């Protein structure tokens, strides 16, 4: 089983975060705007400098080149980046199937990226991350721009994929109802600390 471990991780105003996330576990992180939720994910993905250690099983983050680490510990930011003009060019030729749960017509791979709404980009960015077969998934509000029905569809699809692939997941969320539905554990950033929220299952 894959385990992601944060050992006394400090980034920005967050200090000494200790956390272990096992395969198939979803840890939700909430907190006020600007409290450092995205920076925490960026530190785990080796995108922001930090103190303390991050381990993937027995492998220390600092012993692996950043781009190799990020292939395994994959972050889906709230604002995804797209560098080709069409959607399909971001996916391998063998990875162009789009699950029905994501709500796209079959020809979405032929669409121009500039016609996508922010919510459509988000859904496709999560799919793009999963087709690369990461070992850990870091999700920054992956359903923030979706309506309620689509949120539920994307959640169910994501939960199924996470369990099937046995992925450790850190999922930044702000919606209490969503956290209740998806989280195995819930932590909230309060001041300089990441504190467990009891009462979450």
Residue frames relative to the residue before (quaternion, step in Angstrom):
aa qw qx qy qz dx dy dz
X 1.0000 0.0000 0.0000 0.0000 0.00 0.00 0.00
X 0.4191 -0.7033 0.5177 0.2485 3.57 -0.93 0.93
X 0.0418 -0.7886 0.6131 0.0210 3.57 -1.01 0.83
X 0.1984 -0.7387 0.6354 0.1064 3.53 -0.99 0.97
X 0.0536 -0.8156 0.5761 -0.0098 3.57 -0.76 1.06
X 0.1388 -0.7381 0.6547 0.0852 3.55 -0.99 0.94
X 0.0770 -0.8117 0.5786 -0.0219 3.54 -0.67 1.17
X 0.8240 -0.1924 0.0747 0.5276 3.57 -0.34 1.31
X 0.1986 0.8051 -0.5260 0.1890 3.56 0.99 0.91
X 0.0005 -0.7809 0.6244 -0.0197 3.57 -0.86 1.01
X 0.1368 0.7658 -0.6173 0.1177 3.56 -0.89 1.00
X 0.8082 0.0923 -0.1056 0.5720 3.57 -0.83 0.94
X 0.7898 -0.2641 0.2131 0.5109 3.57 -0.82 -1.01
X 0.5394 0.6119 -0.4062 0.4119 3.60 1.28 -0.06
X 0.1135 -0.8217 0.5577 0.0300 3.57 -0.86 0.97
X 0.8976 0.0072 0.0174 0.4404 3.51 -1.24 0.78
X 0.1547 0.7905 -0.5682 0.1682 3.55 0.67 1.16
X 0.0686 -0.7664 0.6386 0.0136 3.57 -0.85 1.05
X 0.2053 0.7797 -0.5574 0.1980 3.57 -0.62 1.10
X 0.0691 -0.7597 0.6433 0.0652 3.55 -1.09 0.77
X 0.0720 -0.7822 0.6187 0.0155 3.55 -0.93 0.95
X 0.2203 -0.8028 0.5460 0.0943 3.57 -0.66 1.14
X 0.7019 -0.4636 0.3374 0.4227 3.55 -1.28 0.34
X 0.8072 0.2432 -0.2006 0.4990 3.56 -0.88 0.98
X 0.5949 0.5657 -0.3574 0.4454 3.60 1.30 -0.13
X 0.1503 -0.7582 0.6263 0.1014 3.57 -1.07 0.78
X 0.0912 -0.7670 0.6346 0.0243 3.53 -0.71 1.17
X 0.1892 -0.7794 0.5885 0.1018 3.57 -0.66 1.12
X 0.1402 -0.7656 0.6247 0.0624 3.54 -1.08 0.86
X 0.0098 -0.7811 0.6242 -0.0155 3.55 -0.85 1.03
X 0.1992 0.7714 -0.5892 0.1344 3.55 -1.28 0.10
X 0.6681 -0.5114 0.3456 0.4155 3.57 -1.21 0.40
X 0.6325 -0.5080 0.4203 0.4064 3.53 -1.27 0.41
X 0.8071 0.2504 -0.1920 0.4990 3.58 -0.90 0.92
X 0.5050 0.6787 -0.4172 0.3322 3.60 1.26 0.04
X 0.6338 -0.5766 0.3213 0.4032 3.59 1.23 -0.19
X 0.3106 0.7762 -0.5035 0.2180 3.59 1.20 0.35
X 0.6981 0.4553 -0.2773 0.4780 3.59 0.82 -1.00
X 0.6345 0.5322 -0.3407 0.4452 3.60 0.99 -0.74
X 0.5939 0.5526 -0.3611 0.4600 3.57 1.09 -0.67
X 0.6631 0.4876 -0.3068 0.4780 3.59 0.88 -0.92
X 0.6598 0.5190 -0.3125 0.4446 3.57 0.93 -0.90
X 0.6302 0.5184 -0.3349 0.4711 3.60 1.05 -0.69
X 0.6541 0.5054 -0.3141 0.4669 3.59 0.95 -0.88
X 0.6966 0.4535 -0.2577 0.4927 3.60 1.11 -0.74
X 0.4276 -0.7145 0.4442 0.3306 3.61 1.32 0.03
X 0.4245 0.6777 -0.4826 0.3571 3.54 0.97 0.94
X 0.7586 0.2384 -0.1504 0.5875 3.59 1.23 -0.46
X 0.5087 -0.6356 0.4745 0.3347 3.60 -1.02 0.72
X 0.0405 0.7982 -0.5963 0.0748 3.57 -1.04 0.76
X 0.3906 -0.6589 0.5731 0.2913 3.52 -1.36 0.11
X 0.6643 0.4573 -0.3686 0.4623 3.54 -1.23 0.43
X 0.4781 -0.6909 0.4853 0.2420 3.55 -1.33 0.04
X 0.1375 -0.7301 0.6606 0.1079 3.50 -1.30 0.57
X 0.0656 -0.8039 0.5911 0.0069 3.57 -0.86 0.99
X 0.1723 -0.7068 0.6735 0.1307 3.49 -1.25 0.67
X 0.7581 -0.1398 -0.0029 0.6370 3.54 -0.12 1.35
X 0.8068 -0.2370 0.1697 0.5140 3.63 -0.61 -1.05
X 0.5829 0.6192 -0.3580 0.3856 3.59 1.28 -0.12
X 0.3270 -0.7391 0.5577 0.1892 3.56 -0.81 1.04
X 0.5924 -0.5941 0.4201 0.3459 3.55 -1.05 0.84
X 0.7059 0.5140 -0.2720 0.4043 3.59 0.85 -0.98
X 0.6527 0.5208 -0.3214 0.4466 3.60 1.23 -0.27
X 0.6874 0.4357 -0.2547 0.5223 3.59 1.30 -0.09
X 0.5165 -0.6150 0.4752 0.3596 3.64 -0.94 0.73
X 0.6372 -0.5966 0.3380 0.3517 3.57 -1.01 0.91
X 0.6963 0.4773 -0.3060 0.4401 3.60 0.82 -0.92
X 0.6174 0.5204 -0.3464 0.4774 3.61 1.13 -0.60
X 0.6231 0.5392 -0.3297 0.4607 3.58 0.99 -0.87
X 0.7183 0.4707 -0.2659 0.4379 3.59 0.84 -0.99
X 0.5552 0.5628 -0.4097 0.4552 3.60 1.21 -0.23
X 0.7187 0.4231 -0.2354 0.4990 3.58 1.15 -0.67
X 0.7515 0.2447 -0.1278 0.5992 3.57 1.05 -0.87
X 0.0037 -0.8800 0.4721 -0.0523 3.51 0.33 1.33
X 0.2041 -0.7811 0.5837 0.0868 3.53 -0.85 1.08
X 0.1573 -0.7344 0.6514 0.1075 3.54 -1.07 0.83
X 0.2282 -0.8130 0.5168 0.1408 3.62 -0.15 1.22
X 0.6551 -0.5100 0.3774 0.4102 3.55 -1.27 0.36
X 0.7638 0.2334 -0.1263 0.5884 3.57 1.10 -0.72
X 0.1819 -0.8459 0.4931 0.0908 3.56 0.06 1.32
X 0.3873 -0.7141 0.5412 0.2172 3.55 -1.20 0.63
X 0.0632 -0.7775 0.6256 0.0110 3.57 -1.04 0.85
X 0.1468 -0.8531 0.4993 0.0363 3.58 -0.59 1.10
X 0.6765 0.3904 -0.3092 0.5425 3.61 1.22 -0.14
X 0.6058 -0.6017 0.3777 0.3583 3.57 -1.19 0.44
X 0.7743 0.2788 -0.1737 0.5409 3.58 1.06 -0.64
X 0.6445 -0.5539 0.3744 0.3710 3.55 -1.22 0.60
X 0.6902 0.5440 -0.2991 0.3717 3.58 0.74 -1.09
X 0.6089 0.5801 -0.3570 0.4065 3.59 1.09 -0.65
X 0.6330 0.5254 -0.3292 0.4635 3.61 1.25 -0.32
X 0.6987 0.4021 -0.2419 0.5400 3.56 1.33 -0.12
X 0.5265 -0.6147 0.4730 0.3480 3.58 -1.09 0.60
X 0.6431 -0.5452 0.3650 0.3950 3.57 -1.19 0.49
X 0.7004 0.4391 -0.2695 0.4939 3.60 1.17 -0.52
X 0.7068 0.4471 -0.2456 0.4902 3.62 1.25 0.02
X 0.3967 0.7534 -0.4451 0.2773 3.55 1.06 0.74
X 0.4669 0.6551 -0.4579 0.3783 3.58 1.27 0.16
X 0.1377 -0.7871 0.5970 0.0709 3.57 -0.81 0.98
X 0.4418 -0.7090 0.4740 0.2782 3.62 -0.61 1.09
X 0.5764 -0.6197 0.4164 0.3321 3.57 -1.01 0.86
X 0.5872 0.6121 -0.3624 0.3863 3.59 1.10 -0.71
X 0.6559 0.5300 -0.3233 0.4293 3.60 1.13 -0.51
X 0.4733 -0.7516 0.3846 0.2513 3.56 1.31 0.04
X 0.5275 0.6206 -0.4283 0.3913 3.61 1.08 0.61
X 0.4944 -0.6063 0.5126 0.3540 3.59 -1.21 0.44
X 0.6854 -0.5219 0.3137 0.3993 3.60 -1.18 0.46
X 0.7127 0.4749 -0.2799 0.4338 3.61 1.06 -0.61
X 0.3031 0.7928 -0.4943 0.1878 3.63 1.21 0.26
X 0.6088 0.5720 -0.3641 0.4119 3.60 1.07 -0.62
X 0.6651 0.4833 -0.3029 0.4821 3.61 1.23 -0.39
X 0.4986 0.6794 -0.4265 0.3286 3.60 1.23 -0.18
X 0.4669 -0.6103 0.5534 0.3214 3.53 -1.29 0.46
X 0.5513 -0.6296 0.4337 0.3339 3.58 -0.95 0.87
X 0.6767 0.5299 -0.3155 0.4021 3.60 0.94 -0.81
X 0.6262 0.5067 -0.3699 0.4630 3.61 1.21 0.00
X 0.5344 0.6450 -0.4023 0.3695 3.61 1.25 -0.16
X 0.3956 -0.6647 0.5732 0.2703 3.57 -1.11 0.70
X 0.6723 -0.4849 0.3448 0.4405 3.59 -1.22 0.22
X 0.6489 0.5191 -0.3196 0.4553 3.60 1.02 -0.75
X 0.6416 0.5096 -0.3219 0.4743 3.58 1.04 -0.77
X 0.6255 0.5300 -0.3375 0.4625 3.59 1.00 -0.79
X 0.6482 0.5365 -0.3223 0.4337 3.56 0.95 -0.89
X 0.6732 0.4974 -0.3057 0.4538 3.57 0.85 -0.97
X 0.6898 0.4725 -0.2841 0.4693 3.57 0.93 -0.90
X 0.6133 0.5463 -0.3563 0.4455 3.61 1.10 -0.59
X 0.6249 0.5139 -0.3385 0.4804 3.59 1.06 -0.70
X 0.6476 0.5058 -0.3140 0.4755 3.58 0.95 -0.88
X 0.6370 0.5393 -0.3208 0.4477 3.58 0.96 -0.92
X 0.6450 0.5095 -0.3190 0.4718 3.59 1.02 -0.79
X 0.6970 0.4947 -0.2889 0.4313 3.59 0.83 -0.96
X 0.6507 0.5192 -0.3470 0.4320 3.62 0.97 -0.72
X 0.6296 0.5208 -0.3447 0.4621 3.60 1.23 -0.25
X 0.3869 -0.7763 0.4333 0.2446 3.58 1.34 0.16
X 0.0947 0.8018 -0.5820 0.0972 3.60 0.59 1.08
X 0.4630 -0.6567 0.5100 0.3070 3.57 -1.30 0.17
X 0.7581 0.1561 -0.0961 0.6259 3.57 1.30 -0.40
X 0.1669 -0.7790 0.5969 0.0949 3.59 -1.08 0.72
X 0.1077 -0.7662 0.6328 0.0302 3.55 -0.91 1.03
X 0.0665 -0.8376 0.5415 -0.0283 3.58 -0.39 1.25
X 0.1454 -0.7928 0.5884 0.0641 3.58 -0.71 1.08
X 0.7973 -0.2910 0.1269 0.5133 3.56 -0.11 1.38
X 0.0199 0.8728 -0.4877 0.0083 3.61 0.74 1.02
X 0.7575 0.3420 -0.2175 0.5118 3.63 1.15 -0.34
X 0.2843 0.8272 -0.4622 0.1460 3.60 1.25 0.26
X 0.7780 0.3558 -0.1899 0.4817 3.63 0.96 -0.73
X 0.5584 0.6299 -0.3738 0.3895 3.59 1.21 0.36
X 0.4866 -0.6271 0.5013 0.3445 3.56 -1.23 0.42
X 0.7425 -0.4682 0.2459 0.4110 3.56 -1.27 0.46
X 0.6647 0.5115 -0.3192 0.4413 3.58 0.89 -0.92
X 0.6860 0.4728 -0.2878 0.4723 3.57 0.92 -0.90
X 0.5730 0.5727 -0.3791 0.4472 3.61 1.09 -0.64
X 0.6789 0.4906 -0.2991 0.4572 3.59 0.84 -0.97
X 0.6479 0.5222 -0.3240 0.4501 3.59 0.97 -0.84
X 0.6855 0.4837 -0.2861 0.4628 3.56 0.87 -1.00
X 0.6125 0.5476 -0.3443 0.4543 3.60 1.02 -0.78
X 0.6824 0.4908 -0.3099 0.4444 3.60 0.76 -1.01
X 0.6519 0.5106 -0.3125 0.4654 3.55 0.95 -0.90
X 0.6704 0.5045 -0.2995 0.4543 3.57 0.89 -0.94
X 0.6474 0.5209 -0.3260 0.4508 3.60 0.90 -0.91
X 0.6458 0.5218 -0.3172 0.4584 3.57 0.98 -0.86
X 0.6711 0.4976 -0.2955 0.4633 3.60 0.92 -0.92
X 0.6500 0.5295 -0.3151 0.4448 3.59 0.96 -0.92
X 0.6768 0.4786 -0.2905 0.4780 3.59 0.93 -0.93
X 0.6612 0.5263 -0.3091 0.4362 3.55 0.92 -0.96
X 0.7510 0.3863 -0.1982 0.4974 3.58 0.96 -0.92
X 0.3571 -0.7611 0.4738 0.2621 3.58 1.32 -0.15
X 0.2858 0.7938 -0.4867 0.2265 3.58 0.98 0.87
X 0.3531 -0.6466 0.6161 0.2786 3.58 -1.08 0.66
X 0.0618 -0.8211 0.5673 -0.0162 3.59 -0.84 1.00
X 0.0884 -0.7145 0.6877 0.0936 3.53 -1.15 0.78
X 0.0782 -0.8184 0.5671 -0.0504 3.53 -0.56 1.28
X 0.2276 -0.7604 0.5960 0.1213 3.58 -0.53 1.18
X 0.0938 0.7930 -0.5891 0.1239 3.57 -0.72 1.13
X 0.2435 -0.7696 0.5669 0.1645 3.56 -1.16 0.50
X 0.6471 0.5462 -0.3148 0.4288 3.57 1.19 -0.47
X 0.4340 -0.7396 0.4511 0.2475 3.58 -0.48 1.22
X 0.6481 0.5220 -0.3291 0.4463 3.59 0.98 -0.80
X 0.6449 0.5063 -0.3268 0.4702 3.58 0.99 -0.77
X 0.6335 0.5303 -0.3342 0.4537 3.59 0.93 -0.88
X 0.6338 0.5362 -0.3191 0.4571 3.57 0.99 -0.87
X 0.6939 0.4858 -0.2770 0.4536 3.59 1.00 -0.84
X 0.8267 0.3195 -0.1396 0.4415 3.59 0.77 -0.97
X 0.6715 0.5639 -0.3166 0.3618 3.61 1.02 -0.70
X 0.3245 -0.6664 0.6300 0.2318 3.52 -1.20 0.67
X 0.7685 0.0082 -0.0047 0.6398 3.56 1.19 -0.70
X 0.1859 -0.7782 0.5940 0.0832 3.55 -1.16 0.68
X 0.0466 -0.7755 0.6297 -0.0017 3.54 -0.93 1.01
X 0.1738 -0.7765 0.5994 0.0875 3.54 -1.11 0.72
X 0.3808 -0.6922 0.5570 0.2561 3.57 -1.02 0.79
X 0.0340 0.7730 -0.6302 0.0646 3.53 -0.71 1.16
X 0.8145 -0.0503 -0.0068 0.5780 3.57 -0.40 1.20
X 0.8083 -0.2306 0.1985 0.5040 3.56 -0.73 -1.12
X 0.6988 0.4974 -0.2482 0.4501 3.60 1.26 -0.18
X 0.3207 -0.6713 0.6279 0.2286 3.52 -1.34 0.49
X 0.0386 -0.8487 0.5263 -0.0339 3.57 -0.27 1.26
X 0.4961 -0.6469 0.4800 0.3239 3.58 -1.02 0.75
X 0.2659 -0.7226 0.6151 0.1700 3.55 -1.13 0.74
X 0.2388 -0.7908 0.5466 0.1371 3.56 -0.45 1.17
X 0.6470 0.4694 -0.3823 0.4636 3.49 -1.13 0.67
X 0.5884 0.4677 -0.3993 0.5250 3.58 1.25 -0.15
X 0.5139 -0.6860 0.4139 0.3065 3.57 -0.96 0.83
